[in-house]
């Protein structure tokens, strides 16, 4: 017995035990690292390699390389907080109404227009104000808006925003009200893709500073802005909130969201 | 036959083990009491967690380690029939374990190391707690080395002979312990102690937990080894039967050696730092452990059946009635198997990646490991102590009735303790709660289960007390001339034993190889990952 060698392929105990273990380990690894991740990849539209890396526990970078680097150090020069807008007095609404004469061509006589521009009536003052500031500072790019705000003072922008916040949104007649169900992305988002629910910020009930109300906004405008965020053409969202939210959305999903909000 | 000084050595191990066990048992019951509706809340959760830390450290590290060590020394003399080599080293190992226990328990009782026995980084307690645990482990490493040396001495004197089964199994336990204790040792020495001693202020908690999982599961199989050795080498002899198969026994022990290591990540199923593929791999190998377990249940049941038929039992079930139910060893193995059955079934649920989501960190888990360790394993520790005691004291151990009462109480008490835990675990009661608000209408219906577990605990305390009483009476009993100590005989005289079943090289290679396959990637990836350390949370200092 003592001359019997264990570590040789002629010993059945050696070949069998090593062989069986290798087969079990390989099968388990195939299931754990390839088969299940493959099924997982299909459900979240990730690549197989991404799914395998995830199964192995190798963390993926949080943003995909598709997003361009920040043009500016900060996405906006506005400091957004709950107290950013003081309560506007009557006077400033009146002053804002005067300034708003320059806006009527595109945004409608009372802040609602079928021209494909965003409605300003009923938007929170902080949202309108932030966008005006971002146009002025170049954080948001628009050949039309930038000259419009070039000569406005900070107080002008606050007054204008307060004026539009005081108006009520009118319904555009030729857009049929949406009868479809609330999309899942609006209600729940998609946690597996790290997409938050739209309604957690954009809801008339969730009063968030500098967050626009999307209900009834032009579908064209919404679609264009989501594409701009996704492709990195628009970068004035603080902490990349919007870019992170939409960068995994497909064209179809963007279309559904734009239609849903436009019809409300 | 045991030499006199080996007797003293083994008795010292056993007595310290049982003393630690009894103190920890009282602490456990105190925890059951103060959080039950039977009394007002003590007002300070820290005291509760301090007791949990002491209970877990004593029950998990000190008690089973000392039992395995003492039993191992006895096996060397009883099975190899040679006197123990390195007695001085054995005493050094023993004193290291005792010193380590005291060193660890002082800061725990002062409330300076309330980190629970699983350490839970980034919690950082007093450095002496960890130093104490390291001393216990180092003491046990001396035992591992001595086991290996003694076998080598025997092999030199008996070239070509088959290693007796008790020693073969004993060495499997020793090697398993040496390899699995590395994980916690690395965690303490390289990650926790530098922080506890003040050289660092941050710790990579995720990596530390992975290292701990390296130890956390196989340590259970180290605890299990003395019980399994008793199954195979004491039970058949004690009840007048034969061991069904010696080879099957060896295969079970080497399978434990190979499969109990690369599976610890199933303790981290809900941890984000380990990938799901790695978790799946570990789940598969966890499932493989059921093979040596089922082999053992088959072999021991077959061995017991042999005893029943030798005693005149007939028919499909008649042999069960013919078994010597008056024999404490018979009762112990039956109880142990029942508890192992329930605990094992629960374990299969825990190791299933998806099912674990429902029970992770609930009272279900507490129920599971109390059934396995406190039930199946500890009840065999009792039985092997009863079996060895006359050979250690040279005196008769006559209180058969008391022993049976003790075993019955432990068995019933363990069921009364753990079954309600399983139920409320499924209902979602978290484990390690110092306090329940019974005035909350959601929680009020579960109050009764906490009272039931308290009653179960009370039965265990009484049983523990009886156990110590039986052993103490054994010391004061009449001196007898002892028959030679025998281990079980196999039913068939085994012919030639394959070299693979008489040595460990192949199985140790597979154990290490599988550990590298299953742990290599997650550990190296976590080490390479930057910015994963979090600020340590000191325990016991004033904020």
Interface residues (C-beta under 8 A of the other chain):
Chain A: X1 X2 X4 X5 X6 X7 X11 X13 X14 X17 X18 X21 X24 X25 X27 X28 X29 X31 X32 X33 X36 X37 X52 X54 X55 X56 X57 X58 X59
Chain B: X159 X160 X162 X258 X273 X274 X275 X276 X277 X278 X279 X280 X281 X284 X285 X288 X496 X497 X498 X499 X500 X501 X502 X503 X505 X506 X507 X510 X514 X517 X521 X522 X525 X529
